[in-house]
């Protein structure tokens, strides 16, 4: 179990305090869902729905970028783990 879990309703990371999902949790999720990209997107979509309820004043585009756009970014996938 990762310490980099969301703290609701603020949606900050319990491990490092930055907006969740943080860079560490993103790397962990990529590893956990290796060869299961659709499952990862469904998993993140469930978090997005919860975040929309918790953060009703946050523009939907920002939440979409935060929860669903990053797995398609080559920058994170190409980074070497630390």
N, C-alpha and C positions, 0 to 999 in steps of 0.2 A: 504494500500500500504506500503510495507516494504521499509525502508531506505537502506536495504542491496541489492541494485541493481547493475548490472555491469556497470562499467565506461569503455566505449570503446574508443579507440581500445586497451587499455592496459589490459582490463579484470581484473580490481581490484574492490574491493567492495566500493561503495559510503559510506557505513556506518562505515566500520572499516579499510579500506585501504589494506586489505590482498587480495591475489588472490581469484577471484570469481569463483565458489560459496564458500563463507565463511561458517564457521561452523553454524553460526546463520541462514543464508539463507538455508542451507541444512536442518536444523531442521524445518524451516518454510515450505519448499517444501514438506517434509515428511508429515507434518500435512495437508497441502493444498490438497495433492493427496492421502489421506488415502483411501485405498481400490481401488486405481486407478493407480497401478504400471505401467501399459503399457502407460497410458496417461502421467505419469511423465517421462518415458523414451523418449517418443516422444517429449515432451516439452524440455527436456535436449538435445536431438539430434539436435533440431533446433538451440539451443545456441551453440552446438559444431560446426555446419556448419559455423555459423557466426564467431566464434573464430578462426577457421581454416583460414578464409579469412583475419582476422585482425592480426593473429600471424603466418604468413607463415614460419617463421624460427623455430618455436617450434615443436619438434618431435611429430608426431601423437600419439604415445603411451602415452606421457605425457598429451596431451589434452584429450585422451580417459579416462585416469585415473581420471583426474580432473572433467570431465563432466559426464561420464557414469558409472564408476566403483563404486563410493561411495554408490549409493542406495542399492547395493547388500551387502555392508559391514554391518555385524551385530553390529559392534562397535557403529555406529551412532544410529541405531535403538534402541539399548539396553540402551543408555544413558538416564538418567533422565533429563527432561527439567529444565532449571535454572530459 
